[in-house]
């Protein structure tokens, strides 16, 4: 059985949903996300939306392209975040230990023990969880790259069907 471009896109969108759900599960388990972690979630949400749009009788090529770009962008963000975590390059000063602006921090952020609230400061250059020596950002980069490949295969199959004059390239 050959998967259609539409079913490949919907599969990739479901993969984004699974990765986003996984991020929320980790968050529920107490692994608070840093700013860069949150940035990686937005493209997944867009890919999920593109998967939902595939359910309707719309031109699918733009949807597949946006889905592929979304998966590629979250993969790129994950690679960048991995580099920041590993110290390969500098990250945004707003969420790394090298650029904290102490003058803008509240007393409870500076002295978590002085407050009854838990500290919300999560640094982007610290790895808080690893599996097989890869951080969550690394796993997102790899798995989102796989999802991007699915979107790209869907685009290729759609275009191949159009080139060969197949009436239904969905």
Secondary structure, DSSP 8 states (H G I E B T S, - for coil): ----HHHHHHHHHHHHHHHHHHHHHHHHTT----HHHHHHHHHHHHHHHHHHHTTSSS-HHHHHHHHHHHHHHHHHHHHHHHHHHHTSS---TTSSGGG--GGG--HHHH-GGGSSS------TTS---EETTEEHHHHHHHHHHHHHHHHHHHHHHHHHHHHTT-S---
